[in-house]
Amino acid sequence: MENFVVSARKYRPATFDTVVGQSHITTTLKNAIKSNQLAQAFLFCGPRGVGKTTCARILAKTINCLTPTEDFEACGTCESCVSFQKQGSMNVYELDAASSNSVDDIRNLVDQVRYPPQTGKRKVYIIDEVHMLSNAAFNAFLKTLEEPPEYVIFILATTEKHKIIPTILSRCQIFDFKRIEVKDMSGHLANIAQKEQIDAEQDALDLIAQKADGGLRDALSLFDLITTFSADRKITYQSVIKNLHILDHDYYFKITDALLAQDTPLALLYFDEILRKGFDGHIFIAGLGAHLRNVMMCKDPSTVKLLETSEKVKQRFAEQAQAASASFLLSALNLASECDLHYKSSKNPRFYVELTLMKMANLGQVIKWAENPVVVQAPAPETAEKKKSEPQPSVGENTPQMVEEVPTQMIQGAKLERVEKENPKTPILPKVNVNGQVAAGNGTAQPVNKPFTKQDIQSALNEFKTVLRNFPQDRDKARKASEYLLGGKVEIKEDFTIEFTFDDEAKTELIDFYKEKIERNLRNRLENQALNLKVLYEYVEKKKKYYTPYEQFQYLKEKHQKLNDLSDRFGLEVDL
Ligand SMILES: [Zn+2]
């Protein structure tokens, strides 16, 4: 195997033009060189690995170049450039303040500053991580920084600008390096891949660039890492996901689709799959938040540019944005950020994420209600009373309850906004007759409650069975209920009333326990808010068999009063 040189070193830019993603800085520096108005002290600020030291070295090399190009770049061939490239130039002096931050280190540097360069024009002193210098070292340095000899240029670099004292800040020309954008970075990686004859998928490079979070050095080490792992000099999206243990964005698209389709079970199953692959629930919910944010950004053409992904993925985001309403996205983002915030303090984090997904899956329904508020006539006094005694969910409450209530403030907010916007004089609630039809002559006339068949009920129940089976609370009870769910007799009565009849008391009781959840689910699935569920028990007389003479005698006594009297009077017993 040939000598392996890490890409970060092998492909370190040698001219201003090849610096990635910092054109605002390289252009200014080149102009300063051109007009011979170079400052004597610079402060390069910005995150790690974005090219601060690289730019400092290029600057040193360029101003010492004996035959610069017309474009004021270093030629790369003259004596000075060659010695720079061999790292043997006496005109550049680097000090890493993270490791050498004592007064002595600085005194040593200040001593050197006194001697002019023997060859070339300028001496460049680069002090990296300058915020790490001790106070005494700072003070020792200050005098030199105030009045440097003509032939000296200081370049101070730091990742923490706020730690630099004002006396230093005021003496330097400040350059803020920015995080390198994903497209610049993946473009650079593609270039390297081509030179190294590595077959790399664009999506894979984008993903590496995203993971590096703006730092090119990190991106290059990830790139090297994955190349080392791949046997056939190929970098695929799948190999990056596998090697960096990243959750495939495909999952977020699929889950969001499920949430938009109000398919709670599917979303929960995907989440389970993700957990089983070894991903952490917290990473998942944070990722889902980021995904929803991207979808939201695609709602408006002006914010699409805030997406740092490839065109292909951007297209997918745009398609999902078309399918999702802004109200849905905003509420779902709220829920995701809430879950992210409280995840650590939750006693059952898995369930907390599941609850959040359930709420998200119900958003569509809630938004529909909020936009088309409907008054449903109370079906029966008994139910109405029961509804009243139900505890109202308080706003902003996070305690995980097995109730799919969606934040009430959302409903109210949406309702108010709509009414004010469209027609402040319209009564908020249109009247609806028993059949769920909005009364005629009322702006928003449309059928609200869809009719349904037994078949519809059965298929809705079939789906709900899966949800019930995976209920995180009272698992055994819920599982049992899911088994009985389809075992009852189903009948549709007037006014959208459905009767479930069971011939077993225990089963009836169990299904009745989950009645409200079943009812709510049916209402959503069948798009009928007037739907009313009754769980009934029907006693079915079973022919009992009497085996022992004692049982037979008891039966006869019960059936025939006279025999009973007779046995009492004479104290009759069965002869065993
Ligand atoms: Zn040169």
Boltz pocket constraint, residues with backbone or C-beta under 6 A from the ligand:
constraints:
  - pocket:
      binder: B
      contacts: [[A, 61], [A, 64], [A, 65], [A, 66], [A, 67], [A, 68], [A, 74], [A, 75], [A, 76], [A, 77], [A, 78], [A, 79], [A, 80], [A, 81], [A, 82]]
      max_distance: 6.0
